[in-house]
Amino acid sequence: MPAGGKRVLLAKPRGYCAGVDRAVIAVEKALELYGAPVYVRKEIVHNRHVVETLRERGVIFVDETSEVPEGELVVFSAHGVSPAVHAEAAERNLRTIDATCPLVTKVHKEVNRFAKDDYDILLIGHEGHEEVEGTAGEAPDKVQLVDTAEDVDKVQVRDPSKVIWLSQTTLSVDETMERVDQLRDKFPGLADPPSDDICYATTNRQVAVKAMAAECDLVLVVGSTNSSNSKRLVEVALKAGARASHLVDFAHEVDEAWLEGVETVGVTSGASVPDVLVMDLLAWLAERGWDSVDEVTTANEKIAFALPHELRKAAKA
């Protein structure tokens, strides 16, 4: 350990996942091909820096498709949208680019598959989150949202032998399985998803934090407050033994009082965070004596997704 005992443990993997990278590049490519303005329904990803940077380049973020002028181009965010949103865009003659993460699309297809087989679908996720709204919108008459333990008590199904759980892709693995166990106590015949719904990047970032948390006096997670997977990293760090953990968008948001009596600082970032923000935080910490950085690697990610087909077709043309 360096003199004074000050060190940084830097989690790897951290930051951008393949779905976020694809969505951000999709908007940048749309700007390049079509010019400003490009409309985006909701935030393309849940990160203040990314949204503000794109806004400066001519992106207009809207809450609803109805806010986009008829005939204009709109990009659907990485979190996905319901069939009703696609239908509204078609009615308004909007040109669309669907930047939904392929792993979210997979869950949408699972909802459709099990709805057609007349299952009751219990969707574990956070109420009000865009991904949950889009997923549930695939079969609103068959999907029930399960967010809290209290929600488990309220669930009612038509046939206990035809009920399945699915989940939001950005949840804490441990919290999700806790909810699944509660549901299975109530419905012993509860079926599991055909494949894991929680995305590889969410899982990998949580595993990396768990690997270093017990050694950390403080874990700083770079991410925005509306980022589900970033908030989960704070919770995971605390449960895994970190003495304290905080979520910050930018280095200047760190309260220097958090550093009092701290030797080891853990640093990670949510799946929608560009690494430049992590580098800024490391520089900020180095100026205050935490200039020794050890990377804690638990996985090497090599997954990449092709751009939305609308962009690939336009680029060829």
C-alpha positions in Angstrom: 0.0 0.0 0.0 1.4 3.5 -0.9 2.5 6.0 1.8 -0.4 7.3 3.8 -2.4 4.3 2.8 -4.4 6.1 0.1 -5.4 4.1 -2.9 -8.1 3.7 -5.5 -9.6 0.4 -6.6 -11.1 0.8 -10.1 -13.7 -1.7 -11.1 -13.6 -3.4 -14.5 -16.0 -3.8 -16.2 -17.6 -0.4 -15.8 -19.3 2.2 -17.9 -20.8 1.8 -21.4 -22.5 -1.5 -22.2 -23.1 -2.6 -25.8 -26.7 -1.4 -25.8 -25.9 2.1 -24.6 -23.0 2.4 -27.0 -25.3 1.4 -29.9 -28.0 3.8 -28.9 -25.6 6.8 -28.5 -23.9 6.0 -31.8 -27.3 5.7 -33.5 -28.2 9.3 -32.5 -24.8 10.6 -33.6 -25.2 8.8 -36.9 -28.7 10.2 -37.4 -27.3 13.7 -36.9 -24.6 12.9 -39.4 -27.0 11.5 -42.0 -30.0 13.8 -41.7 -28.7 16.9 -39.8 -30.3 18.7 -36.9 -32.8 18.6 -35.5 -33.1 14.9 -34.6 -35.9 14.2 -32.1 -35.4 11.6 -29.4 -38.3 10.2 -27.3 -37.3 10.3 -23.6 -33.6 10.3 -22.8 -31.6 8.2 -25.2 -29.8 6.7 -22.1 -30.1 7.7 -18.5 -27.0 10.0 -18.2 -27.0 13.7 -17.8 -23.6 14.3 -19.6 -24.7 12.2 -22.6 -28.0 14.0 -22.9 -26.6 17.5 -22.5 -23.8 16.8 -25.0 -26.3 15.6 -27.6 -28.7 18.5 -26.9 -25.8 20.9 -27.8 -25.4 19.1 -31.1 -29.0 19.6 -32.1 -31.0 16.8 -30.5 -34.4 17.6 -29.2 -35.6 15.4 -26.4 -39.3 15.0 -26.0 -41.5 13.1 -23.5 -44.1 11.9 -25.9 -44.2 11.1 -29.6 -47.1 13.6 -30.0 -44.5 16.4 -29.4 -42.6 15.6 -32.6 -43.8 17.6 -35.6 -45.5 15.4 -38.3 -43.1 13.9 -40.8 -40.0 14.4 -38.7 -37.4 11.9 -37.6 -37.6 10.4 -34.1 -35.3 8.0 -32.3 -36.7 5.6 -29.7 -34.4 5.3 -26.7 -32.4 2.2 -25.6 -35.1 1.4 -23.0 -37.7 0.5 -25.6 -41.3 1.5 -26.3 -44.7 -0.2 -26.4 -46.6 -1.1 -29.6 -48.9 1.9 -28.9 -46.0 4.3 -29.3 -45.0 2.7 -32.6 -48.6 3.0 -33.7 -48.8 6.7 -32.8 -45.5 7.4 -34.7 -47.0 5.7 -37.8 -50.2 7.7 -37.5 -48.2 10.9 -37.4 -46.1 9.9 -40.4 -42.9 10.0 -38.4 -39.7 8.5 -39.6 -38.4 6.3 -36.8 -35.1 4.8 -35.7 -35.5 2.2 -33.0 -32.5 2.2 -30.7 -34.0 -0.2 -28.2 -31.3 -2.4 -26.7 -31.5 -5.9 -28.2 -31.5 -7.4 -24.7 -34.7 -5.3 -23.9 -36.2 -6.4 -27.2 -35.6 -10.0 -26.1 -37.8 -9.5 -23.0 -40.5 -7.8 -25.2 -40.5 -11.0 -27.4 -40.8 -13.2 -24.3 -43.8 -11.2 -23.2 -45.4 -11.7 -26.6 -44.6 -15.4 -26.6 -46.1 -16.1 -23.2 -49.1 -13.8 -23.7 -50.0 -15.8 -26.8 -49.8 -18.9 -24.7 -52.2 -17.2 -22.2 -49.8 -17.0 -19.3 -50.1 -14.5 -16.5 -46.8 -12.6 -16.7 -45.3 -11.2 -13.5 -42.8 -8.4 -14.5 -40.3 -7.6 -11.8 -39.2 -4.0 -12.2 -39.5 -0.5 -11.0 -42.8 1.3 -11.4 -42.5 4.3 -13.8 -39.3 3.2 -15.4 -39.4 3.6 -19.2 -38.2 0.1 -19.9 -41.0 -1.4 -17.7 -43.6 0.8 -19.4 -42.5 -0.4 -22.9 -42.3 -4.1 -21.9 -45.6 -4.1 -20.1 -47.2 -2.4 -23.1 -46.6 -5.4 -25.2 -49.5 -7.2 -23.4 -51.0 -4.9 -20.8 -53.9 -7.3 -20.0 -51.5 -10.2 -19.2 -48.6 -8.3 -17.4 -48.6 -7.4 -13.7 -45.8 -5.3 -12.3 -44.1 -6.5 -9.2 -41.8 -3.9 -7.6 -42.0 -4.3 -3.9 -42.7 -7.1 -1.4 -46.2 -5.6 -0.9 -46.8 -6.0 -4.6 -46.3 -9.8 -4.2 -49.2 -9.9 -1.8 -51.5 -8.2 -4.3 -50.7 -10.5 -7.2 -53.6 -12.6 -8.4 -53.5 -15.1 -11.3 -56.1 -17.0 -13.2 -54.2 -20.3 -13.3 -51.3 -21.0 -10.9 -49.9 -23.5 -13.3 -49.6 -20.9 -16.1 -47.6 -18.1 -14.5 -44.1 -16.9 -15.4 -41.8 -14.2 -14.1 -39.7 -11.8 -16.3 -37.6 -8.8 -15.2 -36.4 -5.4 -16.1 -32.9 -5.8 -17.5 -31.1 -3.4 -15.1 -32.1 -4.7 -11.7 -29.9 -6.0 -8.8 -29.6 -9.7 -9.3 -29.9 -10.4 -5.6 -33.0 -8.2 -5.1 -34.6 -9.8 -8.2 -34.1 -13.3 -6.9 -35.4 -12.3 -3.5 -38.6 -11.2 -5.2 -38.7 -14.4 -7.2 -38.5 -16.5 -4.0 -41.4 -14.5 -2.6 -43.4 -15.1 -5.7 -42.6 -18.8 -5.7 -43.7 -19.2 -2.1 -47.1 -17.9 -3.3 -47.1 -19.7 -6.7 -45.0 -22.9 -6.5 -45.6 -23.6 -10.2 -44.0 -20.2 -11.2 -42.0 -20.7 -14.4 -38.6 -19.1 -15.0 -37.7 -17.0 -18.1 -36.3 -19.1 -21.0 -33.0 -17.2 -20.5 -31.7 -14.6 -18.0 -33.4 -11.3 -18.4 -31.0 -9.2 -16.3 -28.4 -8.0 -18.8 -24.8 -9.3 -18.8 -23.5 -5.7 -18.3 -25.6 -5.1 -15.2 -24.5 -8.5 -13.7 -20.9 -7.9 -14.6 -20.7 -4.5 -13.0 -22.4 -5.7 -9.8 -19.9 -8.7 -9.6 -16.9 -6.3 -10.0 -18.3 -4.1 -7.2 -18.8 -7.1 -4.9 -15.2 -8.2 -5.6 -13.8 -4.9 -4.2 -16.4 -3.5 -1.8 -15.2 -5.2 1.4 -11.8 -3.5 1.0 -13.3 0.0 0.5 -13.9 2.7 3.0 -15.9 4.5 0.3 -17.3 3.4 -3.1 -18.1 6.2 -5.6 -20.4 5.2 -8.4 -20.5 7.6 -11.4 -24.0 7.7 -12.8 -27.3 9.6 -12.9 -30.0 9.4 -10.3 -32.5 8.2 -12.9 -30.2 5.3 -13.9 -31.6 2.2 -12.4 -28.4 0.1 -12.8 -26.2 2.9 -11.4 -28.4 3.2 -8.3 -28.2 -0.6 -7.9 -24.4 -0.4 -7.8 -24.5 1.8 -4.7 -26.8 -0.7 -3.0 -24.7 -3.6 -4.0 -21.5 -1.9 -2.7 -23.1 -1.4 0.7 -24.4 -4.9 1.0 -21.0 -6.3 -0.1 -19.2 -4.6 2.8 -18.3 -1.0 1.7 -18.4 1.4 4.6 -20.1 4.1 2.5 -21.2 4.5 -1.1 -22.5 7.5 -3.1 -23.8 8.2 -6.6 -22.4 11.2 -8.4 -22.8 12.5 -12.0 -19.5 14.5 -12.0 -16.3 14.6 -9.9 -17.2 18.1 -8.5 -20.3 16.6 -6.9 -18.1 14.6 -4.5 -18.4 16.0 -0.9 -14.9 16.2 0.5 -16.3 15.3 3.9 -16.9 11.8 2.5 -13.2 11.4 2.3 -12.4 12.0 6.0 -10.7 9.0 7.5 -10.8 7.2 4.1 -7.9 5.2 2.8 -9.3 3.0 0.1 -11.8 4.4 -2.4 -13.6 2.2 -4.9 -14.6 3.7 -8.2 -17.1 2.3 -10.8 -19.7 3.6 -13.2 -23.1 2.6 -14.5 -23.7 1.1 -17.9 -24.8 4.5 -19.4 -21.7 6.4 -18.3 -18.9 7.4 -20.7 -15.4 6.6 -19.3 -14.3 10.3 -19.6 -16.4 11.0 -16.4 -14.6 8.2 -14.5 -11.2 9.6 -15.7 -12.2 13.1 -14.4 -13.1 11.5 -11.0 -9.7 9.7 -10.9 -7.9 13.0 -11.6 -10.0 14.8 -8.9 -9.0 12.1 -6.4 -5.4 12.2 -7.4 -5.2 15.9 -6.7 -6.3 15.0 -3.1 -3.7 12.2 -2.6 -5.5 9.2 -4.0 -3.1 8.8 -6.9 -2.4 5.1 -6.7 -5.0 3.2 -8.8 -5.4 -0.6 -9.0 -7.9 -2.1 -11.5 -10.0 -4.9 -10.2 -11.0 -7.0 -13.2 -13.7 -9.7 -13.0 -14.7 -10.0 -16.6 -13.7 -8.8 -20.1 -16.6 -7.8 -22.3 -16.4 -8.2 -26.0 -20.1 -8.0 -26.9 -21.1 -5.5 -29.6 -24.5 -4.9 -31.4 -25.1 -3.8 -34.9 -26.7 -0.4 -35.5 -30.5 -0.2 -36.0 -31.4 -1.5 -39.4 -32.9 1.9 -40.4 -29.5 3.4 -40.1 -27.6 0.6 -41.8 -30.1 0.9 -44.7 -29.7 4.7 -44.9 -25.9 4.5 -44.7 -25.8 2.0 -47.7 -28.1 4.3 -49.7 
